[in-house]
Amino acid sequence: MSNFLAIDTSSRYLTVLAVKDEKTALRHLSDCAMQHSVVLMDEIDKALKEVNLAPADCDFFASVTGPGSFTGIRIGVATAKGFALATGKPLVSVTAFNLIAYNVNIKKFYIIIDALHSHYYVCGYENGKISLPPCYMDADGVKNLDAPLYGFEQIPLENYQKIDIKNCLYPAVCALKNGASGEMHALYVRKSQAEEARSGN
């Protein structure tokens, strides 16, 4: 069992997970009103204290890298990188798709994340491998997908099942921890609104 700190600030919720040996501390706010930068460090401190874990004793630090809230993603990635830099420990990148994928046990499925304005971030899986790389898709495209849909939000689509995101971080981190490295980059499937406005798209 590895000792680690993992965080997810990629959406309106906030999840902090601290693991030390057999002890686990999970802090989850279902809606922190996009105030991740205000509450994150306090929740990290509470989780670390609950399992008596110091940052220096972590084997790695993990963060969800997107897609999702552009600001939220940057907060999570920057925080994980800060801990890694201070302690000299590696990083584990977890995508928002990973969160769901490691909690679904069927042969073929798609993960969808609400990108607003009747558009979605989509990733397809088949036999444990990515069959459709992360992409940005409109509602009509999503309706034509040929397998069950999964996500963590309330989305009014047929063949869609909502997964409880609260407990998804632990399985995903454990599945990906052997890929720890010195690098972590945000997963932006599309440009931010500000970037699109500047480019005229």
N, C-alpha and C positions, 0 to 999 in steps of 0.2 A: 504493500500500500504506500503510495507516494504522499508526501505532505505538499499541499498546494493551496493557493488562493485563486478563485475564479470569479469573474464578474460579468454581468450582462446589463448593459445600459442602452441596448440597441432599439428599444421600443419604449412605450409609456410606462411599462413596469420596470422594476429594478430587482435584480437577483445578485446576491453575494454568497459565495460558497467557500467555506474554509474547511480543509480536511487535514487531520493529523492522526496518523496511525488508523485506529478503528473509530475515531471520533469525528463527527461531522456537524458543522454548524451551517444552517441554511437561513439566510435573511431574504425575505421576499416581500416587496411592496407591489401590490397589483396595479396601483396607479399613483405614481409620485408626481403627477402633474408636470412632467418634463423638467423636474428640478433635480436631476441627477447630480449635477455639480454641487448642489447644496447639501444633499443627504448622503452621498456615496461614501465619503471618508468615515463618517460616523458609523455607518452600517458595516464597513470593513473592520473598523476597530472593535465593534461589538462581536462580530463573527470570530475574529482572531482570538479575542479574550475568552470566548466561550469554549474554545478547544485548546486554550493555552499554547497558541502558536505564534511565534515571532516571524516577521518577514524573512529574516536571515535564515530561518530553519526550513523555509519552503524549498522544494525541489524545482519548482517552476511556477510561473504565473500565467493565467489564462484569461482571455477576454473574447467576447463575441464581437466579430469584426464586421458584421452586416450581412445582408442589406437591412436597412431600417432608417431610423432617424439619423440624419447626417451629423447633427450636433451630438447626439447620444453616443454614436459610434466613436467619434473623436475623443469624447471624454473617457470611455472605457479603454480604448487603445492607449491613450496617453498615460492613464493611470497604471496600466499593466507594464508599460515600458518604463515608467518611473521607478516602480518597484524592482524591475529586472536590472535596470542600470545601477540602482543603489546597492543591490545585493550580488550582482554578477551572475544571476541565475537566468536560465533560458525562458522562452515564451512559447505558449501553445495557442494557436489561433483556432477559434471555433466559429464557423459561420452560423447565421440564423437558420440556414437549411440543415446544418449538422444537428442542431438542437432537436429538430423533429425527426430527421432520418434515423437517428439512433434510438428512437422510441416508437418506430413503426415496424411491424413484423410481417409484411406481405411482400410478394414478389415484385410487383410493379406499382408505383404510385407517383404522384406529383405533390410537391410542397408549394403552397402559395402564401405570399405575404402581401398584405394590403399596401399598395403604393399610392393610394388616394386617387381621386378623379377617375374612378372606374378602371384603374390599371393595377397590375400586380407584378411582384417579383416572383418568378417561377423557376423551379429546378425539378428535373425528373430523375427518378431512380428505377433501376431494374436489376434484379439479382445482386443487390448490394453495391452496384456501381452507378455512377451518374450517366443517365441516358440522354438527358437534355441539360446542357450547361446553363447556369444562371442567366436569366434573360428578363426583359421588361415586356409585359404582354397586356393587351387590352381585354376587356371582359368577354368579348366574343371569342377570342383565342382561347381563353381559359375554359369556356363552356365546351369547346371542341376537343379538349384533352381526353385521351382514351383510357384513363385509369382513375382510381379513387384519388381525391384531393385531401390534403391534410394541412393544418396550420394551427396557430395559437390564438386567433382572433375570431370574433363573431362575423362570419361572412355568409351572406344569403345566397349560397350557390348549391345546386343539386350535387349529390355525390361527394359532399364535403364533410369532414369530421374535425372538430376542434380538439386539440390536445392540451392538457393542462401543462402550461409552460413552467410552472413552479418547480417541478421535479425533473426537468429535462436536462439541466446543465451538467449534473453529475455523470450520467451515462455517456454523454458526448465527450466530456473532458477525458474520462477514463479510456474511451476508445481512441482518442487522438494524442494522448500524452507521449507516446513513443516518437511522435513527430516534432518534439520540442526543438526550437532553434533560437537563434539570436535575432530573428526577423519577425515582424508583425506588421501587416498592412491592412488598411480598411478595404472592405469589399463594397465598392460602389458599382451597382449594376447600371445605373444611369447617372447623368449629371445632376447636380443640385439645381434647385429653382434659380438661384443666383447665377450659376454658371450658364444655364440655359438662356436666361435673360440677357446676359452679356454677349452670348454668341448669336442671339436672335433666333434660336430654335424653339 
